Amino acid sequence: MFVTKTNRLAVYSYLFKEGVLVCKKDNFKPKHDEIDVPNLEVMNLMKSFKSRGLVRETFNWQYYYYYLTNEGIEYLREYLHLPAEVVPATLKKPAPKPARPGPGPGGERGESRFGDKGKRMGPAGDFNPEYAGGFGRGGQDGYRGGGGFDRGQGGFGRGGGGN
């Protein structure tokens, strides 16, 4: 397929700049999503690159994903007349994240939000709540929670017949 030099340069420079190229499998799409070039031309250029071993292809959900190989980087560097210092974005190391602040003046964990200075939270050990109807923890004699709609009284398969 004949591809104009301006379109070829646009695709090659985009591929070298990013290091990857995503292309929808649509022969009739008028233009690629990222580059102002017909999608069919991008697909055919990448097919040519793949056959020469310059890119690695992954296909998923009607999208082609092309990743530059080391040979592809060298080829594009020669074709685009770029110096060796210029590398694709996929080979650049990301900027280091700012370090998290260290522990504050209150020690390793600092003070609690509630100002309890290490007191144990929650109810005391003798906590025994009473609920409406006189049911405390453990319930009254003879009361077993059935659970409501179509719940049996046990755990022996259908019908719960263990009583």
DSSP file (Angstrom, degrees, kcal/mol; ACC not computed):
  #  RESIDUE AA STRUCTURE BP1 BP2  ACC     N-H-->O    O-->H-N    N-H-->O    O-->H-N    TCO  KAPPA ALPHA  PHI   PSI    X-CA   Y-CA   Z-CA
    1    1 A M              0   0    0      0, 0.0     2,-0.5     0, 0.0     0, 0.0   0.000 360.0 360.0 360.0 137.2    0.0    0.0    0.0
    2    2 A F        -     0   0    0      0, 0.0     2,-0.4     0, 0.0    39,-0.0  -0.691 360.0-176.9 -82.6 123.4    1.3    3.4   -0.9
    3    3 A V        -     0   0    0     -2,-0.5     5,-0.0    38,-0.0     0, 0.0  -0.985  27.9-117.4-121.4 129.4    1.6    5.7    2.2
    4    4 A T     >  -     0   0    0     -2,-0.4     4,-2.5     1,-0.1     5,-0.2  -0.229  23.0-117.1 -64.6 156.0    2.7    9.3    1.7
    5    5 A K  H  > S+     0   0    0      1,-0.2     4,-2.7     2,-0.2     5,-0.2   0.861 113.7  54.2 -64.5 -36.1    6.0   10.4    3.3
    6    6 A T  H  > S+     0   0    0      2,-0.2     4,-2.0     1,-0.2    -1,-0.2   0.914 111.2  45.2 -65.5 -41.2    4.3   12.9    5.6
    7    7 A N  H  > S+     0   0    0      2,-0.2     4,-2.3     1,-0.2    -2,-0.2   0.909 113.0  50.6 -67.4 -40.9    1.9   10.2    6.9
    8    8 A R  H  X S+     0   0    0     -4,-2.5     4,-2.7     1,-0.2     5,-0.2   0.923 111.3  48.2 -62.3 -44.2    4.7    7.8    7.4
    9    9 A L  H  X S+     0   0    0     -4,-2.7     4,-2.7     1,-0.2     5,-0.3   0.886 110.0  52.9 -63.6 -38.2    6.8   10.3    9.3
   10   10 A A  H  X S+     0   0    0     -4,-2.0     4,-1.9    -5,-0.2    -2,-0.2   0.926 113.4  42.6 -63.2 -44.6    3.8   11.2   11.5
   11   11 A V  H  X S+     0   0    0     -4,-2.3     4,-2.6     2,-0.2    -2,-0.2   0.933 116.2  47.9 -67.9 -45.9    3.2    7.5   12.4
   12   12 A Y  H  X S+     0   0    0     -4,-2.7     4,-2.5     1,-0.2     5,-0.2   0.911 112.9  47.4 -63.1 -43.6    6.9    6.8   12.9
   13   13 A S  H  X S+     0   0    0     -4,-2.7     4,-2.5    -5,-0.2    -1,-0.2   0.894 113.1  48.8 -68.2 -37.4    7.6    9.9   15.1
   14   14 A Y  H  X S+     0   0    0     -4,-1.9     4,-2.5    -5,-0.3     5,-0.4   0.937 112.3  48.7 -64.5 -44.9    4.5    9.1   17.2
   15   15 A L  H  X S+     0   0    0     -4,-2.6     4,-2.6     1,-0.2    -2,-0.2   0.900 114.4  45.3 -62.2 -41.1    5.6    5.5   17.7
   16   16 A F  H  < S+     0   0    0     -4,-2.5    73,-0.2    -5,-0.2    -1,-0.2   0.904 113.0  50.3 -70.2 -39.2    9.1    6.5   18.6
   17   17 A K  H  < S+     0   0    0     -4,-2.5    72,-2.1    -5,-0.2    -2,-0.2   0.929 124.2  27.8 -64.3 -45.1    7.9    9.3   21.0
   18   18 A E  H  < S-     0   0    0     -4,-2.5    72,-0.5    70,-0.2    -2,-0.2   0.833  89.4-141.0 -87.9 -34.7    5.5    7.1   22.9
   19   19 A G  S  < S+     0   0    0     -4,-2.6    49,-2.3    -5,-0.4     2,-0.3   0.198  79.5  60.8  89.4 -17.1    7.1    3.6   22.5
   20   20 A V  E     -A   67   0A   0     -6,-0.2     2,-0.4    47,-0.2    47,-0.2  -0.946  62.8-161.5-137.3 158.1    3.6    2.1   22.0
   21   21 A L  E     -A   66   0A   0     45,-2.1    45,-2.9    -2,-0.3     2,-0.5  -0.983   4.8-157.0-143.8 131.4    0.8    2.5   19.5
   22   22 A V  E     -A   65   0A   0     -2,-0.4     2,-0.4    43,-0.2    12,-0.2  -0.923  15.7-179.8-109.4 131.6   -2.9    1.5   19.9
   23   23 A C  E     -A   64   0A   0     41,-2.7    41,-3.5    -2,-0.5     2,-0.2  -0.987  23.7-131.9-137.9 124.1   -4.9    0.9   16.8
   24   24 A K  E     -A   63   0A   0     -2,-0.4     2,-1.9    39,-0.2    39,-0.2  -0.506  28.3-117.0 -72.5 140.6   -8.5   -0.1   16.5
   25   25 A K  S    S+     0   0    0     37,-2.7     2,-0.3    -2,-0.2    -1,-0.1  -0.577  72.4 123.4 -80.0  83.8   -9.2   -2.9   14.0
   26   26 A D    >   -     0   0    0     -2,-1.9     3,-1.0     1,-0.1    17,-0.1  -0.848  40.8-171.3-147.5 103.5  -11.3   -0.8   11.6
   27   27 A N  T 3  S+     0   0    0     -2,-0.3    13,-0.3     1,-0.2    -1,-0.1   0.745  88.2  49.1 -68.6 -23.0  -10.3   -0.6    8.0
   28   28 A F  T 3  S+     0   0    0     11,-0.1    -1,-0.2    12,-0.1     3,-0.0   0.368  75.0 122.7-102.1   4.3  -12.9    2.0    7.2
   29   29 A K    <   -     0   0    0     -3,-1.0    10,-1.0     1,-0.2    11,-0.5  -0.520  58.7-142.8 -67.0 127.1  -12.2    4.4   10.0
   30   30 A P  S    S+     0   0    0      0, 0.0     2,-0.3     0, 0.0    -1,-0.2   0.808  75.6  11.9 -66.6 -28.5  -11.3    7.7    8.4
   31   31 A K  S    S-     0   0    0      7,-0.2     5,-0.1     8,-0.1     2,-0.0  -0.999  78.7-106.7-151.4 145.8   -8.6    8.7   10.9
   32   32 A H        -     0   0    0      5,-2.9     5,-0.1     3,-0.5    -9,-0.1  -0.338  34.8-118.2 -67.2 154.5   -6.6    7.2   13.7
   33   33 A D  S    S+     0   0    0    -11,-0.2    -1,-0.1     1,-0.2   -10,-0.1   0.860 107.5  22.0 -65.3 -36.8   -7.5    8.3   17.2
   34   34 A E  S    S+     0   0    0    -12,-0.2     2,-0.4     1,-0.1    -1,-0.2   0.746 121.1  51.8-103.8 -29.2   -4.1    9.9   18.1
   35   35 A I  S    S-     0   0    0      2,-0.2     2,-2.0     1,-0.0    -3,-0.5  -0.858  79.5-122.8-116.3 145.2   -2.6   10.7   14.7
   36   36 A D  S    S+     0   0    0     -2,-0.4    -3,-0.1    -5,-0.1   -26,-0.1  -0.409  79.1 105.2 -84.6  63.1   -4.1   12.6   11.8
   37   37 A V  S    S-     0   0    0     -2,-2.0    -5,-2.9    -5,-0.1    -2,-0.2  -0.982  83.4 -90.0-139.1 143.7   -3.5    9.7    9.4
   38   38 A P    >>  -     0   0    0      0, 0.0     4,-1.7     0, 0.0     3,-0.5  -0.307  34.7-127.9 -56.5 139.4   -6.1    7.2    8.0
   39   39 A N  H 3> S+     0   0    0    -10,-1.0     4,-2.5     1,-0.2     5,-0.2   0.842 106.4  59.2 -61.0 -35.4   -6.4    4.2   10.3
   40   40 A L  H 3> S+     0   0    0    -11,-0.5     4,-2.2   -13,-0.3    -1,-0.2   0.883 104.6  50.3 -62.4 -38.7   -5.8    1.7    7.4
   41   41 A E  H <> S+     0   0    0     -3,-0.5     4,-2.4     2,-0.2    -1,-0.2   0.899 110.0  50.0 -66.6 -39.8   -2.4    3.2    6.7
   42   42 A V  H  X S+     0   0    0     -4,-1.7     4,-2.3     1,-0.2    -2,-0.2   0.930 110.9  50.1 -63.1 -44.2   -1.5    3.0   10.4
   43   43 A M  H  X S+     0   0    0     -4,-2.5     4,-2.0     1,-0.2    -2,-0.2   0.912 112.6  46.2 -60.8 -43.1   -2.5   -0.7   10.4
   44   44 A N  H  X S+     0   0    0     -4,-2.2     4,-2.0     2,-0.2    -1,-0.2   0.875 110.9  51.4 -71.2 -36.7   -0.5   -1.5    7.3
   45   45 A L  H  X S+     0   0    0     -4,-2.4     4,-2.2     1,-0.2    -1,-0.2   0.913 112.7  46.5 -63.9 -40.7    2.6    0.3    8.5
   46   46 A M  H  X S+     0   0    0     -4,-2.3     4,-2.5     2,-0.2    -2,-0.2   0.846 108.5  55.6 -70.9 -32.9    2.4   -1.6   11.8
   47   47 A K  H  X S+     0   0    0     -4,-2.0     4,-2.0    -5,-0.2    -1,-0.2   0.906 109.4  47.6 -62.9 -40.2    1.9   -4.9    9.9
   48   48 A S  H  X S+     0   0    0     -4,-2.0     4,-1.3     2,-0.2    -2,-0.2   0.911 111.5  49.8 -65.6 -42.8    5.1   -4.2    8.0
   49   49 A F  H  <>S+     0   0    0     -4,-2.2     5,-2.8     1,-0.2     6,-0.7   0.896 110.0  51.7 -62.2 -40.0    6.9   -3.4   11.2
   50   50 A K  H ><5S+     0   0    0     -4,-2.5     3,-1.3     1,-0.2    -1,-0.2   0.911 106.8  52.1 -65.3 -41.8    5.7   -6.6   12.8
   51   51 A S  H 3<5S+     0   0    0     -4,-2.0    -1,-0.2     1,-0.3    -2,-0.2   0.793 111.1  48.5 -66.6 -26.1    6.8   -8.7    9.9
   52   52 A R  T 3<5S-     0   0    0     -4,-1.3    -1,-0.3    -3,-0.1    -2,-0.2   0.459 116.2-115.4 -90.7  -1.5   10.3   -7.2   10.2
   53   53 A G  T < 5S+     0   0    0     -3,-1.3    19,-0.3    -4,-0.4    18,-0.3   0.727  81.2 122.1  78.2  21.5   10.4   -7.7   13.9
   54   54 A L  S   <S+     0   0    0     -5,-2.8    15,-2.3    -6,-0.2    18,-0.3   0.698  74.3  29.3 -90.6 -20.6   10.5   -4.0   14.8
   55   55 A V  E    S-B   68   0A   0     -6,-0.7     2,-0.4    13,-0.2    13,-0.2  -0.941  71.6-133.4-133.4 158.6    7.3   -4.1   17.0
   56   56 A R  E     -B   67   0A   0     11,-2.7    11,-2.6    -2,-0.3     2,-0.4  -0.936  27.0-146.0-109.4 135.5    5.6   -6.7   19.1
   57   57 A E  E     -B   66   0A   0     -2,-0.4     2,-0.4     9,-0.2     9,-0.2  -0.844  18.7-179.6-111.6 138.6    1.9   -7.0   18.6
   58   58 A T  E     -B   65   0A   0      7,-2.3     7,-3.2    -2,-0.4     2,-0.5  -0.998  11.9-158.5-128.7 136.1   -0.9   -7.9   21.1
   59   59 A F  E     +B   64   0A   0     -2,-0.4     2,-0.3     5,-0.2     5,-0.2  -0.966  21.7 156.7-119.3 126.8   -4.5   -8.1   20.0
   60   60 A N  E >   -B   63   0A   0      3,-2.5     3,-0.9    -2,-0.5    -2,-0.1  -0.945  64.1 -11.5-153.2 126.6   -7.4   -7.7   22.5
   61   61 A W  T 3  S-     0   0    0     -2,-0.3     3,-0.1     1,-0.3    -1,-0.1   0.894 126.9 -49.9  52.7  51.3  -11.0   -6.6   22.1
   62   62 A Q  T 3  S+     0   0    0      1,-0.2   -37,-2.7   -38,-0.1     2,-0.4   0.714 116.7 110.2  63.7  24.9  -10.7   -5.4   18.5
   63   63 A Y  E <   -AB  24  60A   0     -3,-0.9    -3,-2.5   -39,-0.2     2,-0.4  -0.994  58.5-143.9-128.1 137.5   -7.6   -3.3   19.3
   64   64 A Y  E     -AB  23  59A   0    -41,-3.5   -41,-2.7    -2,-0.4     2,-0.5  -0.834  11.3-161.3 -94.9 135.7   -4.0   -3.8   18.2
   65   65 A Y  E     -AB  22  58A   0     -7,-3.2    -7,-2.3    -2,-0.4     2,-0.5  -0.982   7.2-167.2-118.0 120.3   -1.3   -2.9   20.7
   66   66 A Y  E     -AB  21  57A   0    -45,-2.9   -45,-2.1    -2,-0.5     2,-0.4  -0.931   2.2-168.8-113.4 128.5    2.1   -2.4   19.2
   67   67 A Y  E     -AB  20  56A   0    -11,-2.6   -11,-2.7    -2,-0.5   -47,-0.2  -0.955  25.1-118.7-116.8 131.9    5.2   -2.2   21.4
   68   68 A L  E     - B   0  55A   0    -49,-2.3   -13,-0.2    -2,-0.4     2,-0.2  -0.454  25.2-150.3 -68.5 136.3    8.6   -1.1   20.0
   69   69 A T     >  -     0   0    0    -15,-2.3     4,-2.1    -2,-0.2     5,-0.2  -0.477  33.3 -99.2 -93.2 174.8   11.4   -3.6   20.3
   70   70 A N  H  > S+     0   0    0      1,-0.2     4,-2.1     2,-0.2     5,-0.1   0.883 126.8  51.8 -63.0 -37.5   15.1   -2.7   20.6
   71   71 A E  H  > S+     0   0    0    -18,-0.3     4,-2.5     1,-0.2    -1,-0.2   0.883 108.3  52.1 -65.7 -37.1   15.6   -3.3   16.9
   72   72 A G  H  > S+     0   0    0    -18,-0.3     4,-2.6   -19,-0.3     5,-0.2   0.872 107.2  52.1 -66.1 -37.4   12.6   -1.0   16.2
   73   73 A I  H  X S+     0   0    0     -4,-2.1     4,-2.2     2,-0.2    -2,-0.2   0.930 111.5  46.7 -63.9 -44.9   14.1    1.8   18.3
   74   74 A E  H  X S+     0   0    0     -4,-2.1     4,-2.0     2,-0.2    -2,-0.2   0.917 112.8  49.7 -63.6 -43.0   17.4    1.5   16.4
   75   75 A Y  H  X S+     0   0    0     -4,-2.5     4,-2.7     1,-0.2    -2,-0.2   0.938 113.5  44.8 -62.1 -47.2   15.6    1.5   13.0
   76   76 A L  H  X S+     0   0    0     -4,-2.6     4,-2.8     1,-0.2    -1,-0.2   0.842 109.0  57.3 -68.0 -32.3   13.4    4.6   13.9
   77   77 A R  H  <>S+     0   0    0     -4,-2.2     5,-2.3    -5,-0.2     4,-0.5   0.910 112.5  41.4 -63.7 -40.6   16.4    6.4   15.3
   78   78 A E  H ><5S+     0   0    0     -4,-2.0     3,-0.6     3,-0.2    -2,-0.2   0.929 116.5  48.1 -69.3 -45.6   18.2    6.0   12.0
   79   79 A Y  H 3<5S+     0   0    0     -4,-2.7    -2,-0.2     1,-0.2    -3,-0.2   0.887 118.5  39.0 -65.3 -40.0   15.1    6.8    9.9
   80   80 A L  T 3<5S-     0   0    0     -4,-2.8    -1,-0.2    -5,-0.2    -2,-0.2   0.449 106.9-125.2 -91.0  -0.6   14.2    9.9   11.9
   81   81 A H  T < 5 +     0   0    0     -3,-0.6    -3,-0.2    -4,-0.5    -4,-0.1   0.943  52.2 160.9  56.9  53.1   17.8   11.0   12.3
   82   82 A L      < -     0   0    0     -5,-2.3    -1,-0.2    -6,-0.2    -2,-0.1  -0.784  40.4-111.1-104.8 148.5   17.6   11.2   16.1
   83   83 A P    >   -     0   0    0      0, 0.0     3,-1.1     0, 0.0    -1,-0.1  -0.283  30.5-109.0 -72.1 164.9   20.6   11.2   18.5
   84   84 A A  T 3  S+     0   0    0      1,-0.2    -7,-0.0     3,-0.0    -2,-0.0   0.695 113.1  67.8 -68.6 -19.1   21.2    8.3   20.8
   85   85 A E  T 3  S+     0   0    0      2,-0.0     2,-0.4     0, 0.0    -1,-0.2   0.759  80.8  88.6 -73.8 -23.1   20.2   10.3   23.9
   86   86 A V    <   +     0   0    0     -3,-1.1    -4,-0.1    -9,-0.0    -9,-0.0  -0.640  58.7 173.7 -80.2 125.5   16.5   10.5   22.7
   87   87 A V        -     0   0    0     -2,-0.4     5,-0.1   -70,-0.1    -2,-0.0  -0.909  35.1 -94.0-129.0 156.8   14.5    7.5   23.9
   88   88 A P    >>  -     0   0    0      0, 0.0     3,-1.4     0, 0.0     4,-0.6  -0.237  39.0-109.3 -65.1 160.3   10.8    6.5   23.8
   89   89 A A  G >4 S+     0   0    0    -72,-2.1     3,-0.6     1,-0.3   -70,-0.2   0.779 115.8  63.6 -63.4 -27.1    8.6    7.4   26.7
   90   90 A T  G 34 S+     0   0    0    -72,-0.5    -1,-0.3     1,-0.2   -71,-0.1   0.729 103.6  47.9 -71.7 -19.5    8.3    3.8   27.8
   91   91 A L  G <4 S+     0   0    0     -3,-1.4     2,-0.3     2,-0.1    -1,-0.2   0.545  89.8  99.5 -96.1  -8.3   12.0    3.6   28.5
   92   92 A K  S << S-     0   0    0     -4,-0.6    -3,-0.0    -3,-0.6     0, 0.0  -0.580  78.0-120.4 -78.5 139.7   12.2    6.8   30.5
   93   93 A K        -     0   0    0     -2,-0.3    -2,-0.1     1,-0.1    -1,-0.1  -0.601  31.6-112.8 -77.5 138.3   12.2    6.3   34.3
   94   94 A P        -     0   0    0      0, 0.0    -1,-0.1     0, 0.0     3,-0.1  -0.336  39.0 -92.0 -68.6 153.9    9.2    8.0   36.0
   95   95 A A        -     0   0    0      1,-0.1     2,-0.0    -2,-0.0     0, 0.0  -0.399  51.4-100.9 -63.3 139.4   10.0   10.9   38.3
   96   96 A P        -     0   0    0      0, 0.0    -1,-0.1     0, 0.0     3,-0.1  -0.352  36.1-116.2 -65.3 141.7   10.5    9.7   41.9
   97   97 A K        -     0   0    0      1,-0.1     3,-0.1    -3,-0.1     2,-0.1  -0.468  38.4 -95.3 -73.2 148.2    7.5   10.2   44.1
   98   98 A P        -     0   0    0      0, 0.0    -1,-0.1     0, 0.0     2,-0.0  -0.392  47.5-103.6 -64.9 142.4    8.0   12.6   47.0
   99   99 A A        -     0   0    0      1,-0.1     3,-0.1    -3,-0.1     0, 0.0  -0.324  35.6-108.4 -66.6 146.3    8.9   10.9   50.2
  100  100 A R        -     0   0    0      1,-0.1    -1,-0.1    -3,-0.1     2,-0.0  -0.466  42.0 -98.1 -71.5 146.5    6.3   10.4   52.8
  101  101 A P        -     0   0    0      0, 0.0    -1,-0.1     0, 0.0     3,-0.1  -0.359  41.6-118.3 -65.2 146.8    6.7   12.6   55.9
  102  102 A G        -     0   0    0      1,-0.2     2,-0.0    -3,-0.1     6,-0.0  -0.009  49.3 -56.6 -73.9-176.0    8.3   10.9   58.9
  103  103 A P        -     0   0    0      0, 0.0    -1,-0.2     0, 0.0     5,-0.1  -0.323  59.6-120.8 -65.4 147.0    6.8   10.3   62.3
  104  104 A G    >   -     0   0    0      3,-0.2     3,-1.0     4,-0.2     6,-0.2   0.017  37.7 -82.2 -76.9-172.0    5.6   13.4   64.1
  105  105 A P  T 3  S+     0   0    0      0, 0.0     3,-0.1     0, 0.0    -1,-0.1   0.656 118.1  73.6 -70.2 -14.8    6.7   14.7   67.5
  106  106 A G  T 3  S-     0   0    0      1,-0.3     4,-0.4     2,-0.1     3,-0.3   0.238 110.7 -98.8 -84.8  15.5    4.3   12.3   69.3
  107  107 A G    <   -     0   0    0     -3,-1.0    -1,-0.3     1,-0.2    -3,-0.2  -0.644  68.4 -31.7 102.3-162.7    6.4    9.2   68.6
  108  108 A E  S    S+     0   0    0     -2,-0.2    -4,-0.2     1,-0.2    -1,-0.2   0.927 142.9  19.2 -64.0 -47.2    6.0    6.5   66.0
  109  109 A R  S    S-     0   0    0     -3,-0.3    -1,-0.2     1,-0.2    -2,-0.1   0.598  99.6-141.8-102.4 -12.1    2.2    6.6   65.7
  110  110 A G        -     0   0    0     -4,-0.4    -1,-0.2    -6,-0.2     2,-0.1  -0.189  41.3 -39.6  78.8-177.9    1.5   10.0   67.3
  111  111 A E        -     0   0    0      1,-0.1     2,-0.1    -4,-0.1    -5,-0.1  -0.437  65.7-101.8 -81.9 158.4   -1.4   10.8   69.6
  112  112 A S    >   -     0   0    0     -2,-0.1     3,-0.8     1,-0.1    -1,-0.1  -0.362  25.2-120.2 -73.4 158.3   -4.9    9.5   69.1
  113  113 A R  T 3  S+     0   0    0      1,-0.2    -1,-0.1     2,-0.1    -2,-0.0   0.759 112.1  53.5 -68.9 -23.3   -7.5   11.7   67.5
  114  114 A F  T 3  S-     0   0    0      0, 0.0    -1,-0.2     0, 0.0    -2,-0.0   0.486 105.9-123.5 -95.8  -2.8   -9.6   11.3   70.7
  115  115 A G    <   +     0   0    0     -3,-0.8    -2,-0.1     1,-0.1    -4,-0.0   0.766  68.2 133.4  72.6  25.4   -7.0   12.3   73.2
  116  116 A D    >   -     0   0    0      3,-0.1     3,-0.8     2,-0.0    -1,-0.1   0.621  55.8-143.1 -86.7 -12.0   -7.2    9.1   75.2
  117  117 A K  T 3  S-     0   0    0      1,-0.2    -6,-0.0    -5,-0.1    -1,-0.0   0.882  75.5 -33.3  52.0  47.3   -3.5    8.6   75.4
  118  118 A G  T 3  S+     0   0    0      1,-0.3    -1,-0.2     0, 0.0     3,-0.1   0.461  93.7 150.0  96.7   1.1   -3.6    4.8   75.1
  119  119 A K    <   -     0   0    0     -3,-0.8     2,-0.3     1,-0.1    -1,-0.3  -0.356  53.9-105.2 -65.5 149.1   -6.9    4.1   76.9
  120  120 A R        -     0   0    0     -4,-0.1     2,-0.2     1,-0.0    -1,-0.1  -0.582  35.2-141.9 -76.3 134.9   -8.7    1.0   75.7
  121  121 A M        +     0   0    0     -2,-0.3    -1,-0.0    -3,-0.1     0, 0.0  -0.554  55.6  45.3 -92.8 161.7  -11.8    1.8   73.6
  122  122 A G  S    S-     0   0    0     -2,-0.2    -2,-0.0     2,-0.0     2,-0.0  -0.324  93.8 -35.1 100.8 177.9  -15.1    0.0   73.6
  123  123 A P        -     0   0    0      0, 0.0     4,-0.0     0, 0.0    -2,-0.0  -0.255  67.4 -96.5 -73.6 161.0  -17.3   -1.4   76.4
  124  124 A A    >   -     0   0    0      1,-0.1     3,-1.3     2,-0.1    -3,-0.0  -0.190  40.4-100.3 -68.8 168.3  -16.1   -2.8   79.7
  125  125 A G  T 3  S+     0   0    0      1,-0.3    -1,-0.1     3,-0.0     0, 0.0   0.752 119.9  57.5 -66.1 -25.4  -15.6   -6.6   80.1
  126  126 A D  T 3  S+     0   0    0      2,-0.0     2,-0.3     0, 0.0    -1,-0.3   0.085  74.4 144.7 -93.4  25.4  -18.9   -6.9   82.0
  127  127 A F    <   +     0   0    0     -3,-1.3     0, 0.0     1,-0.1     0, 0.0  -0.486  15.3 164.8 -68.5 123.4  -21.0   -5.4   79.2
  128  128 A N        -     0   0    0     -2,-0.3    -1,-0.1     2,-0.0    -2,-0.0  -0.774  22.1-153.7-141.5  91.5  -24.4   -7.1   79.0
  129  129 A P        -     0   0    0      0, 0.0     8,-0.7     0, 0.0     2,-0.5  -0.328   1.8-147.8 -72.4 148.9  -26.9   -5.2   76.9
  130  130 A E  B     -C  136   0B   0      6,-0.2     6,-0.2    -2,-0.0     2,-0.2  -0.963  15.7-159.4-112.9 132.5  -30.6   -5.4   77.4
  131  131 A Y    >   -     0   0    0      4,-1.8     3,-1.6    -2,-0.5     4,-0.3  -0.621  35.7 -72.8-107.8 167.7  -32.8   -5.0   74.3
  132  132 A A  T 3  S+     0   0    0      1,-0.3     3,-0.4    -2,-0.2    -1,-0.1  -0.321 120.3  33.9 -58.7 137.1  -36.5   -4.1   74.0
  133  133 A G  T 3  S-     0   0    0      1,-0.2    -1,-0.3    -3,-0.1     3,-0.1   0.476 126.9 -82.0  92.6   3.2  -38.7   -7.0   75.1
  134  134 A G  S <  S+     0   0    0     -3,-1.6     2,-0.8     1,-0.2    -1,-0.2   0.551  84.2 143.8  82.0   7.3  -36.3   -8.1   77.8
  135  135 A F        +     0   0    0     -3,-0.4    -4,-1.8    -4,-0.3    -1,-0.2  -0.722  23.3 175.9 -85.1 114.9  -34.0  -10.1   75.5
  136  136 A G  B >   -C  130   0B   0     -2,-0.8     3,-1.4    -6,-0.2     2,-0.4  -0.155  50.4 -44.7 -96.7-162.3  -30.4   -9.7   76.7
  137  137 A R  T 3  S+     0   0    0     -8,-0.7    -1,-0.2     1,-0.3    -7,-0.0  -0.543 135.0  17.5 -68.4 126.1  -27.3  -11.4   75.4
  138  138 A G  T 3  S-     0   0    0     -2,-0.4    -1,-0.3    -3,-0.1    -3,-0.0   0.135 110.4-121.9  96.2 -20.2  -28.2  -15.0   74.8
  139  139 A G    <   -     0   0    0     -3,-1.4     3,-0.1     3,-0.1    -4,-0.1   0.031  37.0 -51.1  78.9 175.1  -31.9  -14.5   74.9
  140  140 A Q  S >  S-     0   0    0      1,-0.2     3,-1.2    -4,-0.1     2,-0.2  -0.277  72.0 -76.2 -78.8 169.1  -34.7  -15.9   77.1
  141  141 A D  T 3  S+     0   0    0      1,-0.2    -1,-0.2    -2,-0.1     3,-0.1  -0.470 116.7  12.2 -65.2 136.1  -35.3  -19.5   77.7
  142  142 A G  T 3  S+     0   0    0      1,-0.2     2,-0.6    -2,-0.2    -1,-0.2   0.301  93.2 123.4  83.4  -9.6  -36.9  -21.2   74.8
  143  143 A Y    <   +     0   0    0     -3,-1.2     2,-0.4     2,-0.0    -1,-0.2  -0.752  30.6 172.2 -90.1 125.0  -36.4  -18.5   72.3
  144  144 A R        -     0   0    0     -2,-0.6     2,-0.3    -3,-0.1     3,-0.1  -0.995  36.5-117.7-128.6 126.7  -34.5  -19.4   69.2
  145  145 A G        -     0   0    0     -2,-0.4    -2,-0.0     1,-0.2     0, 0.0  -0.453  24.0-171.2 -66.1 120.7  -34.3  -17.0   66.3
  146  146 A G        -     0   0    0     -2,-0.3    -1,-0.2     7,-0.0     8,-0.1   0.746  32.7-130.2 -84.3 -25.1  -35.9  -18.4   63.3
  147  147 A G        -     0   0    0     -3,-0.1     2,-0.4     6,-0.1    -2,-0.1   0.309  39.3-101.2  95.3 -10.6  -34.7  -15.7   61.0
  148  148 A G  S >  S+     0   0    0      3,-0.2     3,-1.6     4,-0.1     0, 0.0  -0.804  87.7  50.8 105.3-139.1  -38.0  -14.8   59.3
  149  149 A F  T 3  S-     0   0    0     -2,-0.4     3,-0.1     1,-0.3     0, 0.0  -0.168 125.7 -23.4 -55.7 119.1  -39.3  -15.8   55.9
  150  150 A D  T 3  S+     0   0    0      1,-0.2     2,-0.6     0, 0.0    -1,-0.3   0.786  91.4 149.7  51.6  37.2  -39.1  -19.5   55.2
  151  151 A R    <   -     0   0    0     -3,-1.6    -1,-0.2     2,-0.0    -3,-0.2  -0.874  35.9-143.8-100.8 128.9  -36.4  -20.2   57.7
  152  152 A G        -     0   0    0     -2,-0.6     8,-0.2     2,-0.2    -4,-0.1  -0.126  21.6-109.5 -77.9-177.8  -36.4  -23.6   59.3
  153  153 A Q  S    S+     0   0    0      6,-0.4     2,-0.3     7,-0.2    -1,-0.1  -0.143  87.7   9.7-107.2  37.4  -35.4  -24.3   62.9
  154  154 A G  S    S-     0   0    0     -8,-0.1    -2,-0.2     3,-0.1     7,-0.1  -0.988  76.7 -95.8 176.0-170.3  -32.2  -26.1   62.4
  155  155 A G  S    S+     0   0    0     -2,-0.3     2,-0.8     5,-0.1     3,-0.1  -0.034  71.6 115.6-125.1  34.2  -29.5  -27.0   60.0
  156  156 A F  S   >S-     0   0    0      1,-0.2     5,-0.5     2,-0.0     4,-0.3  -0.521  83.8 -92.4-103.6  65.9  -30.4  -30.5   58.8
  157  157 A G  T > 5S+     0   0    0     -2,-0.8     3,-0.7     3,-0.1     2,-0.2  -0.318  92.4   7.5  68.6-145.8  -31.0  -30.0   55.1
  158  158 A R  G > 5S+     0   0    0      1,-0.2     3,-0.5     2,-0.1    -3,-0.0  -0.492 134.5   9.9 -73.1 135.3  -34.5  -29.3   53.9
  159  159 A G  G 3 5S-     0   0    0      1,-0.2    -6,-0.4    -2,-0.2    -1,-0.2   0.152  95.7-116.6  86.7 -20.8  -37.1  -28.7   56.6
  160  160 A G  G < 5 +     0   0    0     -3,-0.7     2,-1.1    -4,-0.3     3,-0.4   0.868  46.3 175.1  61.8  40.5  -34.7  -28.6   59.5
  161  161 A G    < < +     0   0    0     -3,-0.5    -1,-0.2    -5,-0.5    -7,-0.1  -0.010  39.6 109.5 -74.8  32.5  -36.0  -31.7   61.2
  162  162 A G              0   0    0     -2,-1.1    -1,-0.2     1,-0.2    -2,-0.1   0.350 360.0 360.0 -89.3   8.7  -33.6  -32.1   64.1
  163  163 A N              0   0    0     -3,-0.4    -1,-0.2    -9,-0.0    -2,-0.1   0.462 360.0 360.0 -89.8 360.0  -36.0  -31.1   66.9
